[in-house]
Amino acid sequence: MFAEVTLAFIEERMPHAIARDWFVKHGLRFLRGGGSLEQALGLAGPGVATVRRRLLLIQRDEHLDLAAQAVAIGDAVDLWERCARLAPLLKRFEAGKWSRASVRELQAPPQSWETWEQHALRAFQVGEGVPLTAAGLHKRLNSTPRCSVSGGAARVLARYL
């Protein structure tokens, strides 16, 4: 709902009726009760990840997915095998390159790095922790709904991260 309202705002159009009604109802709750807009919209609170954290996890998981694709030898390699190949590489990356402050502060990964390392750096820089086991990677990448962080609403929300 929030994404639809945000995207409608960006595209300068009216959101769909259900999303508009949701936003009006929860927006009025915020105006009447004060507090956090995220809580009034039901986007934060006990048991609910904040919008910021959700976007960060999507961002991290997208980089992990790209790193997993980079270690695949071909299209026939399934997700589990890619995770099994990537996990020890991520452990080595964390213990080696990521342990240096100069690497953690890089604005962009060096082009001389392998593709998986470039995506590993971006995933670690998100700051939400990186799964380092094949099972942990598989769980995250298999459960992450496919979405684009380059879509209009995601680009606007990403500015606030």
C-alpha positions, 0 to 999 in steps of 0.5 A: 500500500505504502509503495503504491501511494509513494509511486502515485505521488512520484508519477503525479497521479491518484493512487488506487482507491484501496491504497488511497483509503488506507493512507487517509485512514492511517494518516488521520491516525497520525494527525490526531495522535501524533507519534511516529508516522511509520507507526501510524501507517503500520510500518513500524512497531512491535514485530514490524520491521521499519521501512528503512530496515526492509529497504536495507535488507532488500538492498543487501539481498539483491547484492547477495543474489548478484554475488551468488549469480557471479559464482555460478558456472552456468545457468544449470547451477541451482540456488543451493549450489551457488550459496554453497560456493558463495558462503566460504568466499564471503567468510574469507572476504569478511576475515580479509578485505572487510576487516580493513577500515580502508575497505569498509570506507570505500565509496565503490568497489575497485573494478579490479575486484571479481564481480562477487567481491564487488557485490559482497562489499556492497552487501556488507556496507548495508550494515544489516549483517551478511549470512555466512553459511550456505543454509543462511544464504539460501534461506534469505535468497529463497525467501526474498520476494523479487522486486526492483530497487530501481523502481520509482518508489524504491529510488525515492525511499532509498534516498532516505537510507 
